[in-house]
Amino acid sequence: MPDKFQNLKAFKVPQAFRGRSPIVVQCWWLVDFLFFKLSPQVMYGWRRFLLRLFGAKIGKGVIIRPSATITYPWKVSIGDNSWIGDNVDLYSLGDIEIGVNVVISQRSYLCAASHDYTKEDFPIWSKKITIEDECWLATDVYVAPGITIGKGSVVGARSSVFKDLPSGMVCVGSPAKPIKKRTMSK
């Protein structure tokens, strides 16, 4: 067995990993705390404005709750008429792309980065998450780095997504797996 599994003193954030200067990062965190999180529930346009001001690509009619957390807005894209629920965490150390008419329900966590635990210096890495159009991630869903969830899929409550999910399916579990086709009634 090795003497050390990880030495965090040796850890270094890769240059340009955050995508903006430390000053811009700190400015966003201040704006997020003072103006985004403290904004009244109905001020969706205000929160869209703040995110766009910091480089997010936010479509028309997007609803984002004030309790949502977006680490780096410049790495986030959200399509028209999508909803980001209460206490959703878009841990956007890597790119997160959310399509149109998507619902990300309360307490869901999209994690676009991780660490290489096989190396002593515990290096950080990121991979893009893509949630295609018309998906619904129910409450408390975890999505790992590098995942694509196909168009129209539903991911059930408390599921964990570690592999890409196909289009038009209802998926549940940890790890999430397709269990049936998503059918529509009139």
C-alpha positions in Angstrom: 0.0 0.0 0.0 1.2 3.5 -0.7 2.4 5.8 2.1 -0.1 8.5 1.0 -3.3 8.2 -0.9 -3.7 11.9 -1.4 -1.6 15.0 -0.5 -3.8 18.0 -0.7 -0.9 20.3 -0.1 0.2 19.3 -3.6 -3.2 20.2 -5.2 -3.3 23.0 -7.7 -6.3 24.4 -9.6 -5.3 24.3 -13.3 -4.8 27.6 -15.0 -8.0 29.1 -16.5 -10.0 26.2 -14.9 -12.6 28.6 -13.6 -13.0 30.3 -17.0 -12.7 33.8 -15.6 -10.3 35.8 -13.4 -10.4 35.5 -9.6 -11.9 39.0 -9.5 -14.8 38.1 -11.7 -15.4 34.9 -9.8 -15.5 36.8 -6.5 -17.8 39.5 -8.1 -20.2 36.8 -9.1 -20.2 35.2 -5.7 -21.0 38.6 -4.1 -23.7 39.4 -6.7 -25.2 35.9 -6.2 -25.3 36.4 -2.4 -26.6 39.9 -2.3 -28.8 40.2 -5.4 -29.7 36.7 -6.8 -30.4 34.7 -3.6 -32.1 37.6 -1.8 -34.4 38.5 -4.7 -38.1 37.8 -4.3 -39.4 34.5 -5.7 -41.3 36.2 -8.6 -38.3 38.2 -9.9 -37.3 35.6 -12.6 -36.4 38.3 -15.1 -34.0 39.9 -12.6 -32.2 36.6 -12.0 -32.0 35.9 -15.8 -30.5 39.4 -16.2 -27.9 38.7 -13.5 -26.9 35.4 -15.0 -26.6 36.9 -18.5 -24.6 39.8 -17.1 -22.0 37.1 -16.0 -22.0 35.3 -19.3 -24.7 32.6 -19.0 -26.8 31.8 -22.0 -30.4 32.0 -20.7 -33.4 31.5 -23.0 -36.7 33.2 -22.9 -39.2 32.4 -20.2 -36.7 30.5 -18.1 -37.7 30.2 -14.4 -34.9 30.0 -11.9 -35.7 29.9 -8.2 -33.6 32.3 -5.9 -32.4 29.3 -3.9 -30.7 27.7 -6.9 -26.9 27.7 -6.9 -24.9 28.3 -10.1 -21.2 28.1 -9.5 -19.9 29.7 -12.7 -22.7 31.2 -14.8 -20.4 31.7 -17.9 -20.3 27.9 -18.1 -24.1 27.4 -18.2 -26.6 27.4 -21.0 -30.4 27.0 -20.4 -32.9 26.9 -23.3 -36.3 28.6 -23.6 -39.1 27.9 -21.1 -37.0 25.7 -18.8 -37.4 25.6 -15.0 -34.7 25.3 -12.4 -36.2 24.5 -9.0 -35.6 25.3 -5.4 -32.2 24.3 -4.1 -31.0 23.0 -7.4 -27.2 23.1 -7.6 -25.6 23.6 -11.0 -22.0 22.8 -10.0 -20.7 24.3 -13.2 -16.9 23.8 -12.9 -17.4 22.4 -16.3 -20.0 23.3 -19.0 -23.7 22.5 -18.3 -26.1 22.7 -21.2 -29.8 22.4 -20.5 -32.2 22.3 -23.4 -35.6 23.9 -24.0 -38.7 22.9 -21.9 -36.6 21.1 -19.3 -37.5 20.8 -15.7 -34.8 20.3 -13.1 -36.7 19.8 -9.9 -35.8 20.8 -6.3 -32.6 19.6 -4.7 -31.2 18.1 -7.9 -27.4 18.3 -8.3 -25.6 18.5 -11.6 -21.9 18.0 -11.0 -19.7 18.8 -14.0 -16.4 18.1 -12.2 -14.5 15.7 -10.0 -11.0 14.7 -8.9 -8.7 12.0 -10.0 -8.4 9.9 -6.8 -5.7 7.7 -8.3 -3.1 10.5 -8.2 -1.5 11.8 -5.0 -2.0 15.5 -5.9 -5.8 14.8 -6.4 -6.1 16.8 -9.6 -9.5 18.3 -10.6 -11.1 17.7 -14.0 -14.4 18.6 -15.7 -16.7 17.2 -18.3 -19.8 18.8 -19.9 -23.2 17.7 -18.8 -26.0 17.8 -21.4 -29.7 17.7 -20.6 -31.5 17.5 -23.9 -34.9 19.2 -24.7 -38.1 18.2 -22.8 -36.5 16.2 -20.0 -37.7 16.1 -16.5 -35.3 15.5 -13.6 -37.5 14.8 -10.6 -36.5 15.8 -7.1 -33.1 15.1 -5.7 -31.5 13.7 -8.9 -27.7 13.5 -9.1 -26.0 13.8 -12.5 -22.3 13.0 -12.8 -19.7 14.7 -15.0 -19.8 14.0 -18.7 -23.4 12.7 -18.8 -26.0 13.2 -21.6 -29.7 12.7 -20.9 -31.6 12.1 -24.1 -34.5 14.2 -25.3 -37.8 13.7 -23.5 -36.5 11.4 -20.8 -37.7 11.4 -17.2 -35.3 10.7 -14.4 -37.2 9.6 -11.2 -36.8 11.1 -7.8 -33.6 10.3 -5.9 -32.0 8.7 -8.9 -28.2 8.9 -9.6 -27.1 9.2 -13.2 -23.6 7.8 -13.9 -24.1 6.7 -17.5 -25.8 8.4 -20.5 -29.6 7.9 -20.7 -31.5 7.3 -24.0 -34.2 9.6 -25.4 -37.9 9.2 -24.5 -37.4 6.9 -21.5 -38.5 6.8 -17.9 -35.3 6.1 -15.9 -35.0 5.4 -12.1 -32.5 4.1 -9.6 -29.0 4.4 -8.4 -27.5 4.0 -10.9 -30.4 5.2 -13.0 -31.6 2.7 -15.7 -34.4 3.0 -18.3 -37.5 1.1 -17.2 -40.1 2.0 -19.8 -40.8 4.3 -22.7 -42.3 7.7 -21.9 -45.8 7.8 -23.4 -48.0 10.8 -23.8 -51.7 10.9 -23.3 -54.2 13.6 -24.5 
